[in-house]
């Protein structure tokens, strides 16, 4: 490849590879900025289907403008090279974030989903179906902004679906069940995929896994999606309900449009939804009577004359029989039928120790994934006991599956409300809870010494085994005290005097090694010779006063 593309974009380095195109970091020599340039692979340029898909991406994305969609700046050809110039997003993918952090706290996950739903709403508003919504296609900028990318198989509503021999496009772990059955992609298909992304955010993994794509697709068709609240009971029911509706097998039960899903995302954390009931859909698996009726429709032929009816019926019957044979073969090979011994049910491991879980799982030919144990603080599970598992309890998995555990690292402590208390009492209590307390006196008409503000909200959860920071604002106390000049006092008398007046002090022995014989004879021992600060005057408050008492002692050499 030449150093420049389109006589404008200087190629810097390869930053991504795909099945159809490679992505390069480049420098726009006119606008003086970094860009991402997607260049179609040379061996794909002669493929009419691939070329049409590449052009479709360019056409689909150029009509979209949204802060959560990767911007497209330019589209063009350079000889036999077809390229798209896009915004360069410095950061990482959502998949990388999940692998690094594990499950995302539900409030943060909802915030991310709002951005993604807004991006998808902009696409759907322009009649563009993404068809490949997944965490790998979500970019996160350094400032936390979410960007939906890679409209490479996007479909303009009403356009012909272009695939190789009717192959299914999209990533199988996020694929809506109707697409696995060969039906056309719709906006509701994108909503299903977005629901799977939401599940992945909250649990740290996709809901279905298998040895091959066909097995995963069948799980999307027939398997109940595990409950996220079984993984983490602290997730509100209103949040789980969004996933339940978004990933409904039957599109009639699914959100009709992304705007309805976004509305629920905006409302789910409000107080009025705190006690929402769990929703569920009765979706039995039914055989579709006319699975192969589309064969005659795709042929484009109308009904023939009466003499041809026998051949039409015979052809349709053979097609149905072949389809059934293929389906049975797939079900047998993937273990859905004929090999039930390949699957076991994950037991409920909650409140067990890790060793207890290992012993129980071993009985079912399962094991703990020791490299993926997550330790977090818990509301109700004691230290070293299991909070949840992934896959979750009662889910059917293959023998040999490694189970990821979330284990309690101890119970949260909950911060009290110290407003209205005496600041000294609040300080002492917080120090006992391992807080570093910063005291800030302020002038106020409220009672002297009373806490009027704390930097952490009451009810905040914290780990008392770790150092924590808090700032306490309290009303300045207008109390004065006159301290006597202690020079010449016996050390014991001076100490008693300061203690009675609630003054903090320390004793410091002075060095007499450099004294002359005369100075040694005349110097008093065990008496105050100096104080810091100097006493014998009035102090506004003794709260932050610390007196150092200097004295001489007799040393035995």
C-alpha positions, 0 to 999 in steps of 0.5 A: 500500500502506498503511504497516502490514500486519496492523495490526502490521508497519510497512513500511519499504522494498521489498527484493526482487521476484519473479514472484509476490510482493514482499518488504519490510523491515518493523518488528514494532511488538509484538516491536520487531524488523526482519522481512521481509514477503513480500506476494503481488502483487495481480494474482496473488491472483485466480489460484487456482494462484498463490494455492495456491502462495503458501499452500503456501510458508507451510504448508511453511516454518512446519513447519521449524525449523533454524538454516540455514533462514530462520525464518517468524514469521507468516502472514496476510491483510490484506484482499485482501493475503496475506503471510508474515512471515519472519526478516530476514537482513542480508547478501547472497546466495550468488550475490552472494558468488560474483560478488564473490569468484569461486571459493570455496576448497574448504575454505570451500565444503565448510563452506558445503555442510554447512550447506545439506545440513543445511537440506535434510535438515530439509526432507526430514525433514518431507517438504518438497521445495524444488524451487528450490535455487540460489545466489540462494536462499541468504542469508549473514548478516554472521556467515557463517551460511548460510540457505536461503530461498524455499520458494515452489514447495516441494512437500509429499511426495505433494501434487499438483504445481501448475503452469500448463499443465504448465510446469516450475518451478525455475531451469533452470541448476540443474534436474535432468534428470528435471524437464526431461523432465516427471517429478515432483520428488523429494528427489533432484531437490533433491540434483541442484540442490545439487550444481550449487550446489557446482560453482558455489561451486568454479568461480565459475559454473554448468556449463551456459549457452545462448541459451535455457532449452531449450538449457540443459535439454538440456545437463543431460539429455545433457551431461557435467558438467565436472570441477571438478579440471580447473578447479582441480587442488588440489581433492581428488578426494573433493570432486569425487566428491561433485559427480559423485554428486550430479549423476548424470543417472540418479537410481539413481546419485545419492545416495538421500537428503541424509543420505548426501551430508552424510555424505560432506561431513563425511568428504571432507577427512579424511586417509583420503580423500586418495587416493580414486579418481575415480568415474564413471557410464556413463550412455548416453542412451537413448530412453524407450519410453513417454515419452507413456504418462502421457497416458492416465494423466492422462486418468483413463480406464480402457481402453474397450471393444474398439470404442474401441481403434482410436481410443485407438491412433490418438490415442496414435500422433498424440500420439507423432508430435507430440511427436517433431516438436516435439522435433526442432524444438527440437533443430534450433533450439537447434543440437543437430542440424542446426547443429553448426558453432555449437559448438567444443571449448575447448582445454587452455590450462593453462601457456599465457600469456594472449596464447598463449591468446588466439591459440589461442582466436581460431583457434576463434572464441572469446575471453578474457574480459579482465574476468574474469581471476583472478590467484592464487598456484599450487603448480606453475604459474609466474607469468603462466601459465594455471592453468585456464579456465572453461568447462574444457578439452574442453567443447563451447561455442558460437562466440563464447563468452568464456572466463574464465581463472585465471592464476598470480600466482607460486608459493607459498612454503611456511613451514618448521618453525622450532621447535627452531632458534636464534631469531636464525637463524629471525628472519634467515631469516624477515626474508629472506622478507619477514616482520615477525617479533615475538619473544616471550621466555618462560621454559622448561626447554628450551635457551636461545635455542631456538624453542618455538612459531611462530604460523603452522603449518609448511607454510603457503603464503604470498606472499613478495612481500608483507609477512607477520606471524609471532610467534616464541616462544623460550626466554629466554637467561640471559647477562649482559654488563658494558659499559664506560663509553665516555665520552671514548673515541675514536669508532672505538674505542667502535664497535669495542668494541661490535661485538666484544660484538655490541651494536647501536649508532648514532652521533649527532652533537651540535649545538654551534651554541649553544656559547660560544667557551670551550665550543667550545675545551674540548669534545672532538671525535670522542670519546664525550660521552654514551651512551643508555642509560648504560653501565658496568654489567651487562646481562642480555642484549644482544639487544634493546639498542641504544646511541646514541653522541653525539659532537662534530665540527668543522664547516667553515662 
